[in-house]
Amino acid sequence: MRSAAAVLQRVTLTGLSIGALVLASGIAGGAGTHSAQAASAVPASHQASTKLRLRMIATPRTVKRGQTVTFRLVLTNTGSSPAVRVKVCDTMPSVLTPLPAFRFVIRGQRLCGIIQRLPISGSVVMALKATVSQSASGGDVSNRATAKGLNTASVSASASVGIITPCRMLFC
């Protein structure tokens, strides 16, 4: 029997869209760290030939205090072996309050989730949302996420959002 954390996730394989089972371990207990024992279970051939790419897009690009911004993450396995137990984390700046996200655990400003297996040429799309603090000052805020599998190097991506503050003068 699969745990309640088992999720059907859309995965794109070279233009063909299929469903793939993605286990989100750590939903209840937190997205823990990778153990040395689990790392040794990954064949050396998979470690050398797996490569990840992470992209992030923020929408909308400009927001006001109190509004919600969505960070769309696209994680793709560009290597020639499946990626194993990929941990995706996003530590948001203090002016953003993270909102609950499917398969992610929030601890303070940090959201983390685990993708158990990402097939060759597979992609996973994740949407992380945050509310802009009422006390945020104007200007650009940069958000950054990272992804690291047991058999992959760490990759990162970032996106900036412009925060518009209300005008306090009569003529602005």
C-alpha positions, 0 to 999 in steps of 0.5 A, spaced: 500 500 500 502 506 498 503 512 503 498 518 503 504 522 500 504 518 494 502 523 488 500 523 481 505 528 477 505 530 470 512 528 467 513 530 460 518 525 456 520 528 449 514 531 447 509 525 450 505 527 456 504 521 461 503 520 469 508 518 473 508 517 480 512 521 485 513 520 492 513 526 497 516 523 503 517 528 508 510 531 508 508 529 515 515 528 518 519 534 514 523 533 508 529 530 511 537 530 509 539 524 504 543 519 508 550 516 506 547 509 506 541 511 501 547 515 497 551 508 497 545 505 494 545 509 487 550 506 482 556 510 480 554 509 472 547 513 474 551 518 478 556 520 473 550 521 467 545 524 471 544 532 470 538 537 472 536 543 470 532 548 474 528 554 471 524 559 475 519 564 473 515 569 477 508 572 475 506 577 476 513 581 475 510 587 479 506 586 485 503 591 491 503 589 498 499 584 500 498 581 493 500 574 492 506 572 487 507 565 484 514 562 482 513 557 477 519 552 478 521 547 472 525 541 474 528 537 468 533 531 468 537 532 462 542 527 463 542 520 461 540 516 467 534 517 472 535 522 477 534 519 484 531 523 491 531 530 488 530 535 494 527 542 491 528 547 496 526 555 496 528 559 501 524 566 500 526 573 502 523 575 509 518 580 505 515 574 502 510 569 506 510 562 503 503 559 502 502 552 503 504 548 496 502 541 494 508 536 496 512 541 500 513 542 507 514 549 510 519 551 515 520 559 516 521 562 510 524 555 507 519 550 503 522 543 501 519 537 497 522 531 495 521 528 488 523 520 489 525 519 481 525 523 475 526 519 469 531 521 463 528 527 459 522 528 465 520 534 467 516 536 473 513 543 474 512 546 481 508 552 483 510 556 489 506 562 492 507 567 497 504 573 499 508 580 499 509 583 506 505 589 508 511 592 511 515 591 504 519 597 501 519 598 494 524 595 489 526 588 486 526 582 491 530 576 488 527 569 490 532 563 489 531 555 489 535 549 489 535 542 487 540 536 489 539 529 488 542 523 491 546 522 484 546 529 481 550 536 482 546 541 485 543 546 481 539 553 482 535 558 479 532 565 481 527 570 479 526 577 481 519 581 483 518 588 483 514 591 489 510 597 488 509 601 494 503 606 495 505 613 493 504 617 500 505 624 496 499 628 493 503 628 486 507 622 485 
